[in-house]
Amino acid sequence: MGMGTGLNAYLAFCFCEKKKIKLNYYTVEKFPLSIQEIEKLSMEKYLPYSEFHQLFRWLHLSDWNLKLFKKEFLFQKNNSDFFDLKTLEKYDILFYDAFGYNAQSEMWEEKALKICYRILKIGGYWISYCSKGSVRRTLEKIGFKVERLEGPPGKREILRAIKLV
């Protein structure tokens, strides 16, 4: 959920490319960043290998609302509102990359988190950098098994929720 800077899509592609795993990646973004904002990230500094830098640019320059392929990577980004999501698909993992609780509180409330539960497969994972206690409790109330995990540099912890039934 949320294309944002595209970092989750990029990292998922890199992981699956390395492990030789086919990947269908679907993202919903109501307020996409402009290419000018993306270019300000100066990603070449962080992504020095030109092939992968080109992938990052492809993620952002590709058309919205179309299924696109790159090697074994099916990518679709949808310019729409998460609350209007009508998919019947079930997903293995959901990178929940909404803005923080204070900036976008509706994305952290029960209504939004129930959508997450509905679209995940049994055994599917919901992952977020948000580790707020109220979010964790709501996820548990909905039926997720929730774990706090050590976060990456700059983040104390992350939440991983698993849909059990």
N, C-alpha and C positions, 0 to 999 in steps of 0.2 A: 504494500500500500504506500503510495507516494514515490514518484520518480526522483524528486529532489535533484541532487547533483548527479545521480546515476551511479553512485559509488557501490551500492548493493548489487545492482545489475552487473556492473563491471567485475566486481569481486566474484560473484556467482559464476560468470562466464569463465574467468581465469581458473577457478577451482575445477569446474567441470571439464574444461579443456585439458588441464593437467591430469585429471583422473579418467579421461575418456568417457565421460558421462553425458548422455543426451539431456538437454535442458529445455523446458518450455517456461519462459519467463514472461509474466503478465503483470503490468503495473497500471495503477490508476492515479492520475494527477489532475487535480482541479485547477491548480495555479502553476503551470510549468514555468521554469526559469527560461529567460531569453538566452539566445546563443551568446549575446554580449555578456550576460552574467556568467555563463559557463566559461567563456574565454578568459574572464578575469581570474578564474581559479588557477590559471597558469599550470595546468596539469602536466605539461611536459617535464616540469621540475620534479614531479612526483611519479610520473609514468614515463621513464626515460626510453623504453623500448618502443620504437616507432609503430610496430604492429599493434601493440596494445593502446598506444595513444590514439591511433586511428580508430580502434574499436570504441574508445570513449567518445570520440567525436561522432562516430556512426550512431551510437545510442541516442545522442542528442539531436542530430540532424535528420534522423529517419522520420518518416511520416507518422503521424498519429493515427490511431484506430485501424491499423493494418497489421496483418501477420507478416513478419519479415524473418528471413533466415540468414544466418552467418555460420557456416560449418554445421555443427550439430546443435546450434542454438536457435530456438524459435523465440522471437522477441515481439511482444506487442505492448505498446503503451497507449493508454486510453485517456483522452482529455475529458474527464467527467468527474462527477461528484461520487465519492465513496458511498454515500447514503442512497444513491440511485443505482447501485450495482445490482444487476439482474442475472448474473452468471449462474448457470447450473453446474459449472465445473466445481470440482473439489481439488484442493491444493495440498501438497505435501508440507510446504513451509510458507509462512507469511512473514516477511520482513516488515514490521510495523514501524514505518518511518515518518510518522506525523510530526508536526511541530510540537514543541514542549507543551506540557499541561497548561501552563499559564497563557500561552499564545493561542492554543486551539483546544480548549477544554472539552468541547463536544466530541472530539475524536477519542477521548479517554473515558467517556461515560459508557454506561451499560449498553445503550442502543448500538453504538459503534462496535463495541467488543462482541456483542451477540452476532453481528454480521461476520466478524472474524471466525467465530465458532462455527457458524453455518457453512462457510465456504471451505473449511479445512476438512481433510480426510480424517478418519479415526487414526490416531497415531501421528497426526500432523503437528507441526511445531509453529508456534507464534513467538517471534523474537523481537525484542525492542530494547533500545537504550534507556527507556523510561523505567525507573525502578521505584516509583512512587507507591507508597503503601496502599493508598486507596485504589489504585489501578490493580495491584496484586490481589487485593481482597475481592474486587469486582470480577476479575478473571476466575478466581476460585469459586465464587458464587455461581457463575455461569456454568461451571463444570470442568474447567481446566485444572490440571495438576501444574502448579507453578513452582519454579526453581529460580533462586537468585544465583547468578554466575558472576565470576570475576570479569570485570569489564576490560576493554582494550585501553591502551594508554589514554589518559585524559578522562576516563569514565570509571567511577568506582565499581559499579556493578551493572549488569543487564538482567532483564527478565527473560526466561524461557518458559513458555506454557505449552503443555502437551494436551491435545484433545484425546481423552481416553475412551469415550463412548459417543 
